[in-house]
Amino acid sequence: MFISTRGNSKAVHASEAIMRGMVPEGGLYLPEQFPTIALADFESHLDDSYQDLAKWILGLLLDDFTEEEVAACVEAAYNEENFEHPSVTPLVKLTEGSYVLELWHGPTAAFKDLALQIMPHLLVTALRKNNCQKDVVILVATSGDTGKAALEGFKNVPGTQVVVFYPDQGVSPMQELQMTTTEGNNTHVVAVKGNFDDCQSAVKELFADQDMIQKLDQAGYQFSSANSINWGRLSPQVVYYVAAYLNLVRREQIQLGDPVDFSVPTGNFGNILAAYMAKEMGLPIGRLICASNENNVLTDFFNTGTYNANRPFYRTISPSMDILISSNLERYLYLKTGGDGEQISQWMQDLKATGTFTIPQALQEAMAEDILAADADAETAKEVIARVFEDSRYLLDPHTAVAVSAAAKADHLVVVDATANPFKFVQAVSEALAPDKDVSEANVLDLMKELSEVTNTPVHRALAKLSQSGERPHPVIEIAEIRDTLMDLLPKA
């Protein structure tokens, strides 16, 4: 069963948690207890394919899904049509003792595909299991990658409408082009004058707006989410940590039971939380390195115990990390406090009211056993991109470069999450390799072709198909207009 991080709602099964997206009273769903996996069980799955690992892990994390239902969702998501690499998430050796986990081989060239290719199938199954007759409105606030991945995953899925809000001028040109060229009879894209935190806060408020919920109900709709606040989005991410670890064992880089560190580019805290959940389930993870860019609110939190979002917001070359309110941190704090929903609720209220809260020193020390934090600015990230390419002929995107920089803190063999294909951020990568060249006005599609030729690196197949001629018109609105814009976009409302 699944409970609220704020102790304010009845327990539900996984299917209802996925269907709702977030706890209606506020808070996020978590299992009452995580399943535990013994080393012997990991050993018995050592030679499993990614698909078989997904069936195993998701079968443990989705309490009321049948084995057949999980298998059907997995097979519909993780196939060669959606993922261009046979192992889905290949592991590439970077240097002695460090590896890159490529999470970008899906249809939108970002790690979000690992969750958002399976999530629509999980949601449709959940709706059926709960006898839901309404259409579902998938609300998405995106800092760049989630938006396209959600649009691609949910496009033309019967009984759904997907509406993506992204910060105007707050995503890379390639990310924006990906979103605005998405096809589908149920997909909607809206640019919002503000930053990602503004978009995310507005979406959360919609989930709690009872008047809005009533109007949607009368029109035959209900809300759900494709952000990592949704258990159906978060749980599939556990799989690739298990896959990476077992890959290292098969390659005899470690012995089963040896600790491995992971360095994770972090914004909304979902990706690194999935790694922590894998550790909670028994995967031998040493420590997690929380890698941030100039928006380093998490670095300061883990180093001081005070979360303070009252700081300048920077638009950076790693926009998916341009976040000051990290939603999934709430889940981690709940687990580390032993399930103190009342305390979590108070901290979240303080954060909303004042932009800050402080945890006890004992809790900060306990967190340091799990997580190290580091940050790197744009210049450092560019230097890392240039150095790694010069040394290894391997091309990093800016987010992964931040995590490579942070990986210097690792105590053990370290795996860096490569969260996006470098061509998604072609301007920043080109600037890193040729700092004297001005590419600010260059066409991103021309620049992508040039970068491929210069580095002898193939363009991701999904990005190679992009064309600006396919852009669809989309509204650009103020934050205050989100509610009315949503109603205007929905066909039956």
The 8 nearest C-alpha neighbors of each residue, nearest first, counted from 0:
[[1, 12, 11, 30, 31, 10, 2, 13],
 [2, 0, 30, 11, 29, 10, 31, 12],
 [1, 3, 10, 28, 29, 31, 30, 4],
 [4, 2, 28, 6, 5, 27, 26, 8],
 [3, 5, 26, 340, 27, 6, 333, 330],
 [6, 4, 340, 344, 3, 7, 26, 343],
 [7, 5, 340, 3, 4, 8, 341, 2],
 [6, 8, 5, 3, 24, 9, 340, 25],
 [9, 7, 3, 6, 10, 24, 2, 22],
 [8, 10, 11, 2, 7, 3, 6, 1],
 [9, 11, 2, 1, 0, 8, 12, 3],
 [12, 10, 1, 0, 15, 9, 16, 13],
 [11, 13, 0, 14, 15, 1, 63, 16],
 [14, 12, 16, 61, 15, 62, 17, 63],
 [13, 15, 125, 17, 16, 12, 18, 63],
 [16, 14, 18, 17, 13, 12, 19, 11],
 [15, 17, 13, 19, 14, 18, 20, 12],
 [18, 16, 14, 231, 20, 15, 19, 230],
 [17, 19, 15, 16, 20, 125, 122, 14],
 [20, 18, 223, 16, 17, 21, 15, 222],
 [21, 19, 229, 223, 224, 17, 18, 16],
 [20, 22, 27, 19, 229, 23, 228, 28],
 [21, 23, 25, 26, 24, 27, 3, 28],
 [24, 22, 25, 21, 207, 206, 19, 26],
 [25, 23, 22, 7, 26, 8, 207, 21],
 [26, 24, 22, 23, 27, 21, 207, 5],
 [25, 27, 22, 4, 5, 3, 21, 24],
 [28, 26, 21, 3, 4, 22, 228, 29],
 [27, 29, 3, 2, 1, 4, 16, 22],
 [28, 30, 1, 2, 31, 3, 27, 4],
 [31, 29, 1, 32, 0, 33, 2, 28],
 [32, 30, 1, 0, 2, 29, 33, 10],
 [31, 33, 30, 34, 0, 29, 1, 35],
 [32, 34, 30, 280, 35, 31, 279, 60],
 [35, 33, 280, 32, 59, 36, 60, 279],
 [36, 34, 280, 281, 33, 37, 279, 32],
 [35, 37, 281, 280, 40, 38, 34, 41],
 [36, 38, 40, 39, 281, 35, 41, 282],
 [39, 37, 41, 40, 42, 36, 256, 255],
 [38, 40, 42, 37, 41, 43, 36, 44],
 [41, 39, 43, 37, 42, 38, 36, 44],
 [40, 42, 38, 44, 39, 43, 45, 37],
 [43, 41, 39, 45, 40, 44, 38, 255],
 [42, 44, 40, 41, 45, 39, 46, 47],
 [45, 43, 47, 41, 42, 46, 40, 52],
 [44, 46, 42, 43, 47, 245, 41, 249],
 [47, 45, 44, 48, 249, 43, 245, 42],
 [48, 46, 44, 51, 45, 52, 49, 50],
 [47, 49, 51, 50, 52, 46, 86, 242],
 [50, 48, 52, 51, 53, 86, 47, 242],
 [49, 51, 53, 48, 52, 54, 73, 77],
 [52, 50, 54, 48, 53, 49, 47, 55],
 [51, 53, 55, 49, 50, 54, 47, 56],
 [54, 52, 50, 56, 51, 55, 57, 238],
 [53, 55, 51, 52, 57, 70, 58, 56],
 [54, 56, 52, 58, 53, 57, 51, 59],
 [57, 55, 59, 53, 58, 54, 52, 238],
 [58, 56, 60, 59, 54, 55, 53, 61],
 [57, 59, 55, 56, 61, 60, 54, 69],
 [58, 60, 57, 56, 61, 34, 55, 62],
 [59, 61, 57, 58, 62, 56, 234, 34],
 [62, 60, 13, 58, 64, 63, 57, 59],
 [61, 63, 64, 13, 60, 12, 59, 0],
 [62, 64, 61, 12, 13, 65, 14, 0],
 [65, 63, 61, 62, 68, 69, 66, 58],
 [66, 64, 68, 67, 69, 63, 58, 62],
 [65, 67, 69, 68, 70, 58, 64, 54],
 [66, 68, 70, 65, 69, 71, 64, 72],
 [69, 67, 65, 71, 70, 66, 64, 72],
 [68, 70, 72, 66, 71, 67, 54, 73],
 [71, 69, 67, 73, 68, 72, 54, 74],
 [70, 72, 68, 74, 69, 73, 67, 75],
 [73, 71, 69, 75, 120, 70, 74, 117],
 [74, 72, 70, 76, 75, 71, 77, 69],
 [73, 75, 71, 76, 72, 77, 70, 78],
 [74, 76, 72, 73, 71, 77, 78, 117],
 [77, 75, 117, 116, 73, 74, 78, 72],
 [78, 76, 74, 73, 75, 50, 81, 82],
 [77, 79, 80, 81, 76, 82, 74, 75],
 [78, 80, 82, 81, 83, 85, 77, 84],
 [79, 81, 78, 82, 83, 77, 106, 76],
 [82, 80, 79, 78, 105, 106, 77, 83],
 [83, 81, 105, 79, 104, 84, 80, 87],
 [82, 84, 104, 79, 85, 81, 105, 80],
 [83, 85, 87, 86, 82, 104, 79, 88],
 [86, 84, 87, 83, 79, 82, 78, 89],
 [85, 87, 84, 88, 89, 49, 48, 82],
 [88, 86, 84, 85, 82, 89, 104, 49],
 [89, 87, 102, 101, 86, 100, 90, 239],
 [90, 88, 101, 86, 100, 87, 91, 84],
 [89, 91, 100, 99, 101, 98, 88, 243],
 [92, 90, 99, 98, 93, 100, 89, 101],
 [93, 91, 98, 94, 99, 97, 90, 95],
 [92, 94, 98, 97, 91, 99, 95, 391],
 [95, 93, 97, 92, 96, 98, 391, 390],
 [94, 96, 97, 93, 92, 98, 412, 413],
 [95, 97, 412, 94, 413, 98, 411, 93],
 [96, 98, 413, 94, 93, 95, 414, 412],
 [99, 97, 92, 414, 93, 91, 415, 413],
 [98, 100, 415, 91, 414, 90, 416, 101],
 [101, 99, 90, 416, 417, 415, 102, 89],
 [102, 100, 417, 88, 89, 103, 99, 90],
 [101, 103, 110, 88, 418, 417, 104, 100],
 [104, 102, 109, 108, 110, 419, 105, 420],
 [103, 105, 82, 108, 83, 102, 84, 87],
 [104, 106, 82, 108, 112, 103, 81, 107],
 [105, 107, 81, 461, 108, 82, 112, 104],
 [106, 108, 109, 105, 148, 461, 147, 112],
 [109, 107, 103, 420, 105, 104, 106, 419],
 [110, 108, 419, 103, 111, 107, 418, 112],
 [109, 111, 102, 418, 103, 112, 113, 419],
 [110, 112, 113, 109, 114, 145, 115, 148],
 [113, 111, 115, 114, 110, 116, 105, 148],
 [114, 112, 111, 110, 115, 116, 236, 235],
 [115, 113, 232, 112, 235, 111, 116, 117],
 [114, 116, 112, 118, 117, 152, 149, 113],
 [115, 117, 152, 76, 112, 114, 118, 113],
 [118, 116, 76, 115, 120, 114, 119, 72],
 [117, 119, 121, 115, 120, 231, 116, 232],
 [120, 118, 122, 121, 117, 153, 123, 152],
 [119, 121, 123, 72, 118, 122, 117, 124],
 [122, 120, 118, 124, 119, 123, 125, 72],
 [123, 121, 125, 119, 124, 120, 118, 18],
 [122, 124, 126, 120, 125, 121, 119, 127],
 [125, 123, 121, 127, 122, 126, 120, 128],
 [126, 124, 14, 122, 128, 127, 123, 18],
 [127, 125, 123, 131, 129, 128, 124, 122],
 [126, 128, 130, 124, 125, 129, 131, 123],
 [127, 129, 125, 126, 130, 124, 14, 131],
 [128, 130, 126, 127, 131, 125, 15, 14],
 [131, 129, 127, 128, 126, 132, 125, 133],
 [130, 132, 126, 129, 133, 127, 128, 134],
 [131, 133, 130, 134, 126, 219, 127, 158],
 [134, 132, 219, 220, 131, 135, 221, 158],
 [133, 135, 158, 220, 159, 219, 221, 136],
 [134, 136, 159, 221, 220, 222, 137, 158],
 [135, 137, 160, 222, 159, 161, 221, 223],
 [138, 136, 161, 223, 224, 160, 162, 222],
 [139, 137, 224, 162, 136, 161, 163, 223],
 [138, 140, 163, 225, 226, 164, 141, 162],
 [141, 139, 164, 199, 198, 163, 165, 202],
 [142, 140, 165, 146, 143, 145, 139, 164],
 [141, 143, 319, 195, 318, 165, 170, 144],
 [142, 144, 141, 170, 319, 174, 145, 146],
 [143, 145, 146, 147, 148, 109, 142, 111],
 [146, 144, 148, 141, 147, 111, 149, 143],
 [147, 145, 141, 149, 144, 148, 163, 143],
 [146, 148, 178, 150, 149, 145, 144, 151],
 [147, 149, 145, 151, 146, 150, 112, 107],
 [150, 148, 152, 146, 151, 147, 115, 145],
 [149, 151, 147, 153, 148, 152, 154, 146],
 [152, 150, 148, 149, 154, 153, 147, 181],
 [151, 153, 149, 116, 150, 115, 154, 148],
 [152, 154, 156, 150, 151, 119, 149, 155],
 [153, 155, 183, 151, 156, 150, 152, 186],
 [154, 156, 183, 184, 185, 157, 153, 159],
 [157, 155, 153, 154, 159, 158, 119, 185],
 [158, 156, 159, 155, 134, 160, 185, 123],
 [157, 159, 134, 135, 156, 160, 133, 123],
 [160, 158, 135, 134, 157, 136, 156, 161],
 [159, 161, 136, 185, 137, 186, 135, 162],
 [162, 160, 137, 186, 136, 138, 187, 185],
 [161, 163, 187, 138, 188, 137, 139, 186],
 [164, 162, 139, 188, 146, 140, 189, 187],
 [165, 163, 189, 140, 190, 139, 188, 141],
 [164, 166, 190, 141, 191, 140, 142, 167],
 [167, 165, 169, 191, 194, 193, 195, 190],
 [166, 168, 190, 191, 169, 192, 165, 193],
 [169, 167, 170, 166, 171, 192, 172, 190],
 [168, 170, 166, 167, 314, 194, 318, 171],
 [171, 169, 143, 318, 168, 174, 142, 175],
 [170, 172, 174, 173, 175, 424, 169, 318],
 [173, 171, 175, 174, 176, 170, 443, 424],
 [172, 174, 176, 171, 175, 423, 177, 424],
 [175, 173, 177, 171, 176, 172, 143, 170],
 [174, 176, 172, 178, 177, 173, 179, 171],
 [175, 177, 173, 179, 178, 174, 180, 172],
 [178, 176, 174, 175, 180, 179, 173, 147],
 [179, 177, 147, 175, 176, 181, 180, 174],
 [178, 180, 176, 470, 471, 181, 177, 175],
 [179, 181, 470, 469, 178, 177, 471, 176],
 [182, 180, 178, 179, 177, 183, 150, 151],
 [181, 183, 180, 184, 154, 186, 151, 150],
 [184, 182, 154, 155, 185, 186, 181, 150],
 [183, 185, 155, 186, 154, 182, 160, 187],
 [186, 184, 160, 183, 155, 154, 161, 187],
 [187, 185, 161, 183, 184, 154, 150, 162],
 [186, 188, 162, 161, 163, 189, 185, 488],
 [189, 187, 163, 162, 473, 164, 179, 190],
 [188, 190, 164, 474, 473, 163, 475, 191],
 [191, 189, 475, 167, 165, 166, 164, 474],
 [190, 192, 166, 476, 167, 475, 193, 477],
 [193, 191, 477, 167, 166, 476, 478, 190],
 [192, 194, 166, 191, 197, 167, 195, 478],
 [193, 195, 166, 197, 196, 169, 198, 192],
 [194, 196, 198, 197, 142, 166, 199, 322],
 [195, 197, 199, 198, 194, 200, 322, 324],
 [198, 196, 200, 195, 194, 199, 193, 201],
 [199, 197, 195, 201, 196, 140, 200, 202],
 [198, 200, 196, 140, 202, 201, 197, 195],
 [201, 199, 203, 197, 202, 198, 196, 204],
 [202, 200, 204, 198, 199, 203, 197, 205],
 [201, 203, 205, 199, 204, 200, 198, 206],
 [204, 202, 200, 206, 205, 201, 199, 207],
 [205, 203, 201, 207, 202, 206, 208, 200],
 [204, 206, 208, 202, 207, 203, 201, 211],
 [205, 207, 203, 204, 208, 202, 222, 23],
 [206, 208, 204, 205, 209, 23, 203, 24],
 [209, 207, 205, 211, 210, 206, 204, 212],
 [208, 210, 212, 211, 207, 213, 206, 205],
 [211, 209, 213, 212, 208, 214, 215, 207],
 [210, 212, 214, 208, 213, 209, 215, 205],
 [211, 213, 209, 215, 210, 214, 216, 208],
 [212, 214, 216, 210, 211, 215, 209, 217],
 [215, 213, 211, 217, 216, 212, 210, 218],
 [216, 214, 220, 218, 212, 217, 213, 219],
 [215, 217, 213, 219, 220, 218, 214, 212],
 [216, 218, 214, 215, 219, 213, 220, 492],
 [219, 217, 215, 216, 492, 220, 491, 214],
 [218, 220, 216, 133, 217, 215, 134, 221],
 [221, 219, 134, 215, 216, 133, 135, 218],
 [220, 222, 135, 136, 216, 215, 134, 133],
 [223, 221, 136, 135, 137, 19, 206, 220],
 [222, 224, 20, 137, 19, 136, 18, 138],
 [225, 223, 20, 137, 138, 226, 229, 139],
 [224, 226, 139, 229, 137, 232, 149, 227],
 [227, 225, 228, 224, 229, 139, 232, 145],
 [226, 228, 229, 233, 232, 269, 225, 230],
 [227, 229, 226, 21, 230, 27, 327, 20],
 [230, 228, 20, 227, 232, 231, 17, 224],
 [229, 231, 233, 232, 17, 234, 228, 16],
 [232, 230, 17, 229, 118, 233, 234, 121],
 [231, 233, 114, 227, 230, 229, 118, 234],
 [232, 234, 230, 227, 236, 231, 235, 229],
 [233, 235, 236, 237, 230, 231, 232, 60],
 [236, 234, 114, 237, 238, 233, 232, 57],
 [235, 237, 238, 234, 233, 273, 239, 114],
 [238, 236, 273, 235, 234, 240, 277, 239],
 [239, 237, 241, 236, 240, 235, 53, 242],
 [238, 240, 242, 241, 237, 243, 236, 88],
 [241, 239, 243, 242, 238, 237, 274, 244],
 [240, 242, 244, 238, 239, 243, 245, 237],
 [241, 243, 239, 245, 240, 244, 246, 238],
 [244, 242, 246, 240, 241, 245, 239, 247],
 [245, 243, 247, 241, 246, 242, 240, 248],
 [244, 246, 248, 242, 247, 243, 45, 249],
 [245, 247, 243, 249, 244, 248, 242, 250],
 [248, 246, 250, 244, 252, 245, 249, 253],
 [247, 249, 245, 251, 253, 250, 246, 254],
 [250, 248, 246, 251, 247, 245, 45, 252],
 [249, 251, 247, 248, 252, 246, 253, 245],
 [252, 250, 248, 253, 249, 247, 254, 246],
 [251, 253, 247, 250, 248, 254, 249, 96],
 [254, 252, 248, 251, 247, 257, 255, 250],
 [255, 253, 257, 248, 256, 251, 252, 247],
 [254, 256, 257, 248, 253, 38, 42, 245],
 [255, 257, 283, 254, 258, 38, 282, 253],
 [258, 256, 254, 255, 253, 283, 259, 284],
 [259, 257, 285, 283, 284, 256, 260, 411],
 [258, 260, 284, 285, 412, 411, 413, 257],
 [261, 259, 413, 285, 286, 287, 284, 411],
 [262, 260, 414, 287, 413, 415, 288, 263],
 [263, 261, 288, 415, 402, 406, 287, 414],
 [262, 264, 416, 289, 402, 290, 265, 271],
 [265, 263, 290, 402, 398, 291, 399, 289],
 [264, 266, 268, 290, 291, 263, 320, 289],
 [265, 267, 320, 268, 322, 325, 319, 321],
 [266, 268, 325, 326, 269, 327, 265, 322],
 [269, 267, 327, 266, 265, 271, 325, 270],
 [268, 270, 272, 327, 271, 267, 227, 273],
 [271, 269, 273, 272, 268, 274, 236, 265],
 [270, 272, 274, 273, 269, 268, 263, 275],
 [273, 271, 275, 269, 274, 270, 268, 276],
 [274, 272, 237, 276, 270, 271, 275, 236],
 [275, 273, 277, 271, 272, 276, 237, 240],
 [274, 276, 272, 278, 277, 273, 279, 271],
 [275, 277, 279, 273, 278, 274, 272, 280],
 [278, 276, 274, 280, 275, 279, 282, 237],
 [279, 277, 282, 275, 281, 276, 280, 284],
 [280, 278, 276, 277, 281, 275, 33, 282],
 [279, 281, 35, 277, 278, 36, 34, 282],
 [280, 282, 278, 36, 279, 35, 283, 37],
 [281, 283, 278, 277, 284, 280, 241, 279],
 [284, 282, 258, 256, 281, 278, 257, 285],
 [283, 285, 259, 258, 278, 282, 260, 286],
 [286, 284, 258, 260, 259, 283, 287, 411],
 [287, 285, 369, 260, 370, 284, 288, 261],
 [286, 288, 370, 261, 260, 262, 369, 371],
 [287, 289, 262, 371, 372, 370, 290, 263],
 [288, 290, 372, 263, 371, 265, 287, 373],
 [291, 289, 264, 402, 373, 374, 265, 263],
 [292, 290, 374, 295, 265, 264, 373, 375],
 [291, 293, 375, 374, 376, 294, 295, 401],
 [294, 292, 376, 295, 375, 313, 291, 374],
 [295, 293, 292, 296, 321, 313, 312, 322],
 [294, 296, 298, 293, 291, 297, 292, 374],
 [295, 297, 299, 298, 294, 323, 300, 308],
 [298, 296, 300, 299, 295, 301, 291, 372],
 [299, 297, 372, 295, 300, 301, 296, 373],
 [298, 300, 302, 296, 297, 301, 303, 295],
 [301, 299, 306, 297, 304, 305, 303, 302],
 [300, 302, 298, 299, 304, 303, 297, 372],
 [301, 303, 299, 300, 298, 304, 372, 363],
 [304, 302, 300, 305, 301, 299, 363, 306],
 [303, 305, 300, 358, 363, 301, 357, 302],
 [306, 304, 357, 300, 303, 356, 307, 358],
 [305, 307, 300, 355, 356, 357, 308, 304],
 [308, 306, 355, 309, 354, 305, 296, 356],
 [307, 309, 354, 310, 323, 355, 296, 306],
 [310, 308, 307, 354, 311, 355, 353, 323],
 [309, 311, 308, 312, 307, 296, 323, 294],
 [310, 312, 313, 309, 294, 308, 323, 293],
 [311, 313, 310, 294, 314, 323, 321, 322],
 [314, 312, 315, 294, 311, 293, 321, 322],
 [315, 313, 321, 169, 318, 312, 316, 317],
 [314, 316, 317, 318, 313, 377, 321, 293],
 [315, 317, 318, 427, 377, 397, 314, 171],
 [318, 316, 398, 315, 397, 319, 320, 321],
 [319, 317, 321, 320, 315, 170, 316, 142],
 [318, 320, 142, 143, 321, 317, 266, 144],
 [321, 319, 266, 318, 322, 317, 265, 292],
 [322, 320, 318, 319, 294, 314, 266, 313],
 [321, 323, 320, 266, 324, 196, 195, 294],
 [322, 324, 308, 296, 325, 196, 294, 321],
 [323, 325, 322, 326, 196, 308, 267, 296],
 [326, 324, 267, 268, 327, 328, 323, 266],
 [327, 325, 328, 267, 324, 329, 268, 228],
 [326, 328, 268, 329, 330, 269, 325, 267],
 [327, 329, 331, 330, 326, 325, 268, 332],
 [330, 328, 327, 332, 331, 326, 333, 343],
 [331, 329, 333, 327, 328, 332, 4, 334],
 [330, 332, 328, 334, 333, 329, 335, 272],
 [333, 331, 335, 329, 334, 330, 336, 328],
 [332, 334, 338, 330, 336, 331, 335, 4],
 [333, 335, 331, 337, 332, 336, 338, 330],
 [334, 336, 332, 337, 333, 331, 362, 366],
 [337, 335, 333, 338, 334, 339, 332, 362],
 [336, 338, 334, 335, 339, 333, 332, 340],
 [337, 339, 333, 336, 334, 340, 4, 335],
 [340, 338, 342, 341, 336, 337, 333, 343],
 [341, 339, 5, 6, 343, 4, 342, 338],
 [340, 342, 344, 343, 339, 5, 345, 6],
 [343, 341, 345, 344, 340, 339, 346, 5],
 [344, 342, 340, 346, 345, 341, 5, 347],
 [343, 345, 5, 341, 347, 342, 346, 340],
 [344, 346, 348, 342, 343, 347, 349, 341],
 [345, 347, 349, 343, 348, 344, 356, 350],
 [348, 346, 350, 344, 349, 345, 343, 351],
 [349, 347, 345, 351, 350, 346, 352, 344],
 [350, 348, 346, 352, 347, 351, 353, 356],
 [351, 349, 354, 355, 347, 348, 353, 352],
 [350, 352, 348, 349, 354, 353, 347, 355],
 [351, 353, 349, 350, 348, 354, 355, 347],
 [352, 354, 350, 355, 349, 351, 356, 309],
 [355, 353, 350, 308, 351, 309, 307, 352],
 [354, 356, 307, 350, 306, 353, 308, 349],
 [357, 355, 306, 305, 346, 350, 349, 307],
 [358, 356, 305, 304, 306, 359, 355, 346],
 [357, 359, 304, 305, 360, 362, 363, 356],
 [360, 358, 362, 361, 363, 357, 304, 364],
 [359, 361, 363, 362, 364, 358, 304, 365],
 [362, 360, 364, 363, 359, 365, 358, 366],
 [363, 361, 365, 364, 360, 359, 366, 358],
 [362, 364, 360, 366, 365, 361, 304, 367],
 [365, 363, 367, 361, 362, 366, 360, 368],
 [364, 366, 362, 367, 363, 368, 361, 369],
 [365, 367, 363, 368, 369, 364, 370, 362],
 [366, 368, 364, 370, 369, 365, 371, 363],
 [367, 369, 366, 365, 370, 364, 286, 371],
 [370, 368, 286, 367, 366, 287, 371, 285],
 [369, 371, 287, 367, 286, 288, 366, 368],
 [370, 372, 288, 289, 367, 287, 373, 286],
 [373, 371, 289, 298, 288, 290, 301, 370],
 [374, 372, 290, 405, 298, 289, 291, 371],
 [373, 375, 291, 292, 290, 295, 405, 298],
 [374, 376, 292, 401, 379, 380, 291, 293],
 [375, 377, 293, 292, 379, 378, 380, 374],
 [378, 376, 380, 379, 381, 316, 375, 315],
 [377, 379, 381, 380, 376, 382, 375, 431],
 [378, 380, 382, 376, 381, 377, 375, 383],
 [379, 381, 377, 383, 400, 401, 382, 378],
 [382, 380, 431, 384, 378, 383, 379, 377],
 [381, 383, 379, 385, 380, 384, 386, 378],
 [384, 382, 386, 380, 381, 385, 400, 387],
 [383, 385, 381, 387, 382, 386, 395, 400],
 [386, 384, 382, 388, 432, 383, 387, 431],
 [385, 387, 383, 389, 388, 384, 382, 390],
 [388, 386, 390, 384, 389, 391, 385, 383],
 [387, 389, 392, 393, 385, 391, 386, 390],
 [388, 390, 386, 387, 392, 391, 385, 393],
 [391, 389, 387, 388, 386, 392, 393, 385],
 [390, 392, 393, 388, 387, 389, 93, 94],
 [393, 391, 388, 389, 390, 394, 387, 454],
 [394, 392, 388, 391, 387, 395, 93, 389],
 [393, 395, 388, 421, 392, 384, 396, 387],
 [396, 394, 421, 384, 400, 399, 397, 393],
 [395, 397, 421, 399, 398, 400, 420, 419],
 [398, 396, 400, 317, 399, 380, 401, 316],
 [399, 397, 317, 401, 400, 396, 264, 402],
 [398, 400, 417, 402, 401, 396, 397, 395],
 [401, 399, 397, 403, 380, 402, 398, 383],
 [402, 400, 404, 398, 399, 380, 403, 375],
 [401, 403, 405, 399, 290, 264, 404, 400],
 [404, 402, 400, 406, 405, 401, 399, 415],
 [403, 405, 401, 402, 406, 407, 400, 383],
 [404, 406, 402, 407, 403, 373, 290, 408],
 [407, 405, 403, 408, 409, 404, 262, 402],
 [408, 406, 405, 409, 404, 403, 410, 413],
 [407, 409, 406, 405, 410, 288, 371, 373],
 [410, 408, 406, 407, 411, 413, 260, 412],
 [409, 411, 408, 412, 260, 285, 286, 413],
 [412, 410, 409, 259, 260, 413, 258, 285],
 [411, 413, 96, 259, 97, 260, 414, 410],
 [414, 412, 260, 97, 261, 259, 411, 409],
 [413, 415, 98, 261, 99, 97, 262, 260],
 [416, 414, 262, 99, 261, 100, 98, 417],
 [415, 417, 100, 263, 418, 99, 262, 414],
 [418, 416, 399, 101, 100, 102, 419, 99],
 [417, 419, 110, 102, 109, 416, 103, 399],
 [420, 418, 109, 103, 417, 108, 110, 421],
 [419, 421, 108, 422, 103, 423, 396, 109],
 [422, 420, 396, 423, 395, 424, 419, 425],
 [421, 423, 425, 424, 420, 447, 458, 459],
 [424, 422, 421, 173, 425, 420, 174, 419],
 [425, 423, 422, 421, 426, 427, 428, 396],
 [424, 426, 422, 428, 427, 423, 429, 447],
 [427, 425, 429, 428, 424, 430, 438, 443],
 [426, 428, 430, 429, 425, 424, 316, 431],
 [427, 429, 431, 425, 430, 426, 424, 432],
 [430, 428, 426, 432, 431, 427, 425, 433],
 [431, 429, 434, 433, 427, 428, 432, 426],
 [430, 432, 381, 428, 429, 434, 433, 385],
 [431, 433, 429, 385, 430, 434, 428, 384],
 [432, 434, 430, 435, 436, 431, 429, 428],
 [435, 433, 430, 436, 431, 432, 437, 429],
 [436, 434, 433, 437, 430, 432, 431, 438],
 [435, 437, 434, 433, 438, 430, 429, 432],
 [438, 436, 439, 435, 430, 440, 434, 441],
 [437, 439, 441, 440, 436, 426, 430, 429],
 [440, 438, 441, 437, 426, 442, 430, 436],
 [439, 441, 438, 442, 437, 443, 426, 446],
 [442, 440, 438, 439, 443, 446, 445, 437],
 [441, 443, 445, 444, 446, 440, 438, 447],
 [442, 444, 446, 445, 447, 441, 173, 425],
 [443, 445, 447, 446, 442, 448, 466, 465],
 [446, 444, 448, 442, 447, 443, 449, 441],
 [445, 447, 443, 449, 444, 448, 450, 442],
 [446, 448, 444, 450, 445, 449, 425, 443],
 [449, 447, 451, 445, 446, 450, 452, 444],
 [448, 450, 446, 452, 451, 447, 453, 445],
 [451, 449, 453, 447, 452, 448, 454, 446],
 [450, 452, 456, 448, 449, 454, 455, 453],
 [451, 453, 455, 449, 450, 454, 448, 456],
 [454, 452, 450, 451, 455, 449, 456, 448],
 [455, 453, 456, 451, 452, 450, 392, 394],
 [456, 454, 452, 451, 453, 457, 450, 392],
 [455, 457, 451, 454, 458, 452, 450, 394],
 [458, 456, 451, 459, 455, 452, 460, 454],
 [457, 459, 463, 460, 451, 456, 422, 462],
 [460, 458, 462, 461, 463, 457, 108, 420],
 [459, 461, 463, 462, 458, 464, 106, 83],
 [462, 460, 463, 464, 459, 106, 107, 108],
 [461, 463, 464, 465, 459, 460, 458, 108],
 [462, 464, 460, 461, 465, 458, 459, 444],
 [465, 463, 462, 461, 466, 460, 459, 458],
 [466, 464, 462, 463, 467, 461, 177, 444],
 [465, 467, 468, 469, 464, 444, 470, 180],
 [468, 466, 469, 470, 465, 176, 180, 444],
 [467, 469, 466, 470, 180, 465, 471, 176],
 [468, 470, 467, 180, 466, 471, 179, 465],
 [471, 469, 180, 179, 467, 468, 472, 176],
 [470, 472, 179, 180, 473, 469, 181, 182],
 [473, 471, 470, 474, 179, 188, 180, 189],
 [472, 474, 189, 188, 471, 475, 179, 190],
 [475, 473, 189, 476, 190, 472, 188, 191],
 [474, 476, 190, 191, 189, 473, 192, 477],
 [477, 475, 191, 192, 480, 474, 190, 478],
 [476, 478, 192, 480, 479, 191, 481, 475],
 [477, 479, 480, 481, 191, 192, 476, 193],
 [478, 480, 477, 481, 482, 476, 483, 201],
 [479, 481, 477, 478, 483, 482, 484, 476],
 [482, 480, 484, 483, 479, 478, 485, 477],
 [481, 483, 485, 484, 480, 486, 479, 205],
 [484, 482, 486, 485, 480, 481, 487, 479],
 [485, 483, 487, 481, 486, 482, 480, 488],
 [484, 486, 488, 482, 487, 483, 481, 489],
 [485, 487, 483, 484, 488, 489, 492, 482],
 [486, 488, 484, 485, 489, 483, 492, 490],
 [489, 487, 485, 486, 490, 484, 187, 492],
 [488, 490, 492, 486, 487, 491, 485, 160],
 [491, 489, 492, 488, 487, 486, 160, 185],
 [490, 492, 489, 218, 219, 220, 486, 488],
 [491, 218, 489, 486, 490, 215, 487, 214]]
